[in-house]
Amino acid sequence: MDYKVIISWDAEKGVFFVVESEIEGLWAEAATMANLLEVIEDVAPDLIRANHHEDEPRGVRILEDRGRLVSVAAA
């Protein structure tokens, strides 16, 4: 089973951000969705190893706040 991460757009701040995450400690924002996905894909495996004590992290399923699948990040 993959870890679920939900992202959304904050029009007031002009950033995409993590709304909810099953990965402990994963909270990020970025100016574009592509940048946010890069940040998540970069830090998620380390956070999973450190906070969930998994040597081989599971995948990460990234969804928009409306439930649409955005990307699947390889662990």
N, C-alpha and C positions, 0 to 999 in steps of 0.2 A: 504494500500500500504506500502511495506517495504522500509526502507532506503537502498540505494545501496552503497556498498563499493567495490572499485576495488583495487586488490593487484597485485604486480608483484615481480620479482626477479631481484636484482642488482648484476650481476656477479662480477663486479669490487670490490664492498664492501663486497660481500658475505652475503647479507641479503635479506629477503623478506620485502616489505614495502607497505604502503598505497599510491597508485597512485592518487586516487580520492575518495572523500567521500561526501555523502549528509548529513553526520552528522557533524555539525559545530564543529571544534576543534579536530577532529579525525585524527591524523597523528602519525603513529607508524612504527617501524621496529623491526625485530627479526631475529635470526640466522636460524630458521626453520619456515616452514609454520604453523606447529602445534602451535608453540609458538606465532606467530603473531595472529592466530585465537583466542588463549586464551586471549591475551591482548585486542583484539577488543571486545570479548564477555564480558570481565570484565569491560571495561571502557565505552562502548557504551551506556548502559542504563543511567548512570549518566550524560553523555554529552547530551543525548537527553532530559532528564529532565531539565537540567540547561540551555541549549542553544536553545531548541525548545519548552520549556514550556509545555511538555506533562507529565501528571501524570502517564499515562499508555503507556509507549513507544511502538511503533510499532516494528515489527521484523526488522532484519538486513539481507540483502541478500548480501553475499560475493562472488565476482567473480574474476577469474584470469583475467589479462589484455587481454587475448584472448577471453574473454566472457564466458568461462566455469564456471559453478556454482561450487564453492568449498565447501561451507558450508552455512547453514542457522542458524544463532544464534538466540536463543530465547531471547526476550526482558525481 
